[in-house]
Amino acid sequence: MSPRPAQALLFDLDGTLVDSAPDLAAAGNAVRAARGLPPLSASLYRPHTSAGARGMLKVAMGLGPDAAEYDALKDEFLRAYELGLAEHTGCFPAMAALIDRLDAQQVPWGIVTNKVTRFTLPILAHLGLDRRAGAVVCGDTTPHAKPHPAPLLEAARRMGLAPERCVYVGDDLRDVQAGQAAGMQTVAVRWGYLGDDLPVEAWGADAVVNDPLELLKWVGMP
């Protein structure tokens, strides 16, 4: 699909703007270590990273939210993650260049993530992105998380833009679902975590891109 002229790009955080998989995997292995279990390869955690604690604990301990001990393990995992959430997390290659190009041309951009404020803001501050984003909407900013459209609509409101003039960029099916529900164009990225369910081409996004700089055309930049 050819992009309609848009005024702003909105990004998912984990798996789209930043690669947080190493630090989330380390927290999963910390839970294992506390029980005398050996660490697992980061490659096992990576496809499940967009699911946060739920995904990491599924890999680390083989448990889901219906398990009796899940809530306690989740709290333990989150404490471990908070201690090292910016150790190895950084922007994906070329994302920093993309943000620089957007800022240079005064093209607004923002972040909409299901990661809660407690973890999101320290990461953005560590990367120097906290004061550059036109809006940061976290998983606890609105009463609903993605795939509900409320967080995306809130980001557009904060940036003073109509939702249909925004493009939402993500690496998970729920990102596409949220963007569509908000009336935004949607772009899926191949460099993200993507999960292990439907292939990215089947998500129904307006486009799938291989490189961050491909996103420039969505805001009319060469």
C-alpha positions in Angstrom: 0.0 0.0 0.0 1.2 3.5 -0.8 1.3 5.6 2.4 -1.1 8.4 2.9 0.6 11.7 3.9 1.1 11.6 7.7 2.2 14.1 10.2 3.8 11.9 12.9 5.2 8.5 13.7 4.3 6.7 16.8 6.5 3.8 17.9 6.1 0.7 20.1 9.1 0.5 22.5 10.3 -3.0 23.1 11.2 -4.7 19.8 10.5 -1.7 17.7 12.4 1.3 19.0 14.7 -0.5 21.5 16.1 -3.9 21.9 15.4 -4.8 25.6 15.6 -8.5 25.1 19.0 -9.0 26.8 18.0 -7.3 30.0 14.6 -9.1 30.1 16.3 -12.4 29.5 18.7 -11.6 32.3 15.8 -11.1 34.7 14.3 -14.4 33.6 17.6 -16.1 34.3 17.8 -14.4 37.7 14.5 -16.1 38.7 16.0 -19.4 37.5 19.3 -18.8 39.4 17.4 -18.2 42.6 16.1 -21.8 42.3 19.4 -23.3 41.4 18.5 -23.7 37.7 21.1 -23.0 35.0 20.6 -19.9 32.7 18.8 -20.3 29.3 20.1 -18.9 26.1 18.9 -15.4 25.3 17.7 -16.7 21.9 15.0 -18.8 23.7 13.6 -15.7 25.4 13.8 -13.3 22.4 10.7 -14.3 20.5 8.6 -13.9 23.6 10.0 -10.5 24.7 7.1 -8.4 23.5 4.9 -10.3 26.0 6.9 -8.9 28.9 6.9 -10.8 32.3 4.3 -13.2 31.0 6.5 -14.2 28.1 9.7 -14.3 30.0 8.3 -16.5 32.8 6.8 -18.8 30.2 10.3 -19.5 29.0 12.1 -19.3 32.3 9.8 -21.4 34.4 7.2 -22.9 32.0 4.4 -21.1 33.9 1.5 -19.0 32.8 -0.8 -16.5 34.7 -3.1 -19.4 35.7 -0.4 -21.0 37.9 -0.8 -20.5 41.6 2.7 -19.2 42.1 2.7 -16.9 39.1 2.0 -13.6 40.8 4.9 -14.1 43.3 7.2 -15.1 40.4 6.1 -12.1 38.4 6.9 -9.7 41.3 10.3 -11.4 41.7 11.0 -11.1 38.0 10.0 -7.4 37.9 12.3 -6.6 40.8 15.2 -8.3 39.1 14.4 -6.5 35.8 14.2 -3.1 37.5 17.7 -3.5 38.9 19.2 -4.0 35.4 16.8 -2.6 32.9 19.3 -0.4 31.2 22.4 -2.6 31.3 22.3 -3.8 27.7 19.1 -2.1 26.3 19.7 0.2 23.4 18.1 1.5 20.2 18.0 -0.9 17.3 20.5 -0.2 14.5 19.4 2.8 12.4 16.7 3.8 14.8 18.9 6.5 16.3 19.6 7.8 12.8 15.8 7.8 12.1 15.0 9.8 15.2 17.8 12.3 14.3 16.3 12.7 10.9 12.8 13.3 12.3 14.0 15.8 14.8 16.1 17.6 12.2 13.0 18.1 10.1 10.8 18.8 13.1 8.6 15.8 12.4 6.8 14.8 15.6 7.2 11.3 17.0 6.1 9.5 20.1 6.1 6.3 22.0 3.2 4.0 22.9 4.1 1.0 24.9 2.5 -1.6 27.2 5.5 -1.3 29.4 4.5 0.5 32.6 5.9 4.0 33.5 8.1 2.6 36.3 10.3 0.8 33.7 9.7 3.0 30.6 10.9 6.3 31.8 14.3 5.2 33.2 15.1 3.4 29.9 14.2 6.5 27.9 16.2 8.7 30.2 19.2 6.4 29.9 19.0 6.6 26.1 18.4 10.4 26.1 15.0 10.0 24.4 12.8 11.1 27.3 12.9 14.8 26.3 12.8 14.2 22.6 9.6 12.3 22.3 6.5 14.4 21.6 4.4 11.9 23.7 5.2 8.9 25.9 2.1 6.7 26.7 2.8 3.7 28.9 0.9 0.6 29.8 -0.5 2.3 32.9 -1.2 5.8 31.4 -4.7 4.9 30.3 -7.2 2.4 31.7 -6.5 0.1 28.7 -3.4 -1.4 27.2 -2.9 -2.4 23.5 -4.6 -3.8 21.5 -7.1 -1.4 22.8 -6.9 1.9 20.9 -7.0 4.1 24.0 -3.2 4.5 24.4 -2.7 5.4 20.8 -5.6 7.9 20.9 -4.1 9.5 24.0 -0.7 9.9 22.3 -2.3 11.6 19.3 -4.2 13.9 21.7 -1.1 14.8 23.6 0.6 15.7 20.3 -2.3 17.7 19.1 -2.9 15.5 16.0 -5.8 13.7 14.5 -5.3 9.9 14.8 -5.7 9.5 11.1 -2.6 11.7 10.5 -0.4 9.3 12.6 1.3 6.1 11.6 1.8 3.4 14.3 4.9 1.3 14.0 5.3 -2.0 15.9 6.6 -5.6 16.0 3.6 -7.4 17.4 0.1 -8.3 16.1 -1.5 -6.3 18.9 0.3 -3.2 17.6 -1.4 -3.5 14.3 -4.7 -4.2 15.9 -4.4 -1.2 18.2 -3.4 1.1 15.3 -6.2 0.0 13.1 -8.7 0.4 16.0 -7.4 4.0 16.4 -7.8 4.8 12.7 -4.1 5.0 12.1 -2.0 3.6 9.3 0.1 0.7 10.6 3.6 -0.5 9.8 5.1 -3.8 11.1 8.9 -4.1 11.4 10.9 -7.2 10.6 13.7 -6.5 13.1 11.5 -6.9 16.1 10.6 -9.9 18.3 7.6 -10.9 16.1 6.5 -13.8 18.4 6.0 -17.4 17.2 2.4 -17.3 16.0 1.2 -15.7 12.8 3.9 -14.6 10.3 4.2 -10.8 10.2 2.8 -10.7 6.6 -0.5 -12.0 8.0 -1.1 -9.3 10.5 -2.9 -7.0 8.1 -0.5 -4.0 8.5 -0.4 -1.4 5.8 3.2 -2.3 5.2 6.1 -4.4 6.5 9.5 -2.8 6.6 13.0 -4.2 6.9 14.9 -1.0 7.8 14.0 1.9 10.1 14.9 4.5 7.4 12.1 3.1 5.2 9.7 4.8 7.6 10.7 8.3 6.4 8.5 8.0 3.3 5.4 7.7 5.6 6.0 11.3 6.7 6.9 12.5 3.2 10.7 12.5 3.7 13.1 11.0 1.1 
